[in-house]
């Protein structure tokens, strides 16, 4: 659910997706991929909060209900890895586009 909300937020913010569209293209310095520079701080914090929520969810006893130990570990590892890869590959790559 959190991943879907982050995707909707990213689409709604309409970030720059091509280096040529950056406001500092052809020059030096840092620019934001968002129209509001505050999102350069808020967006990574949201990615971190999402990753923390996924880890916390995997640690809750209700998540283990009716599952065997190996399945719990496999599910938790897969969930955390998907969230980590999505945060690092998509989020960090997007934020570093204009820097």
Residue pairs with C-beta under 8 A, 6 or more apart in sequence:
2 50
2 53
2 54
3 50
3 82
3 83
3 86
6 46
6 47
6 50
9 46
10 94
13 34
13 35
13 39
13 43
14 35
15 33
15 34
15 94
15 97
16 22
16 33
16 34
16 97
16 98
17 94
17 97
19 25
19 97
19 98
22 31
22 33
22 97
22 98
23 31
23 32
23 98
24 30
24 31
24 98
30 98
30 99
31 98
31 99
32 39
32 40
32 98
33 40
33 94
33 95
33 97
33 98
34 40
34 43
40 95
43 91
43 95
44 91
44 92
44 95
47 87
47 91
48 87
50 83
50 87
51 80
51 83
51 84
51 87
54 79
54 80
54 83
55 80
55 83
57 63
57 79
58 75
58 76
58 79
58 80
63 72
63 75
63 76
64 72
67 75
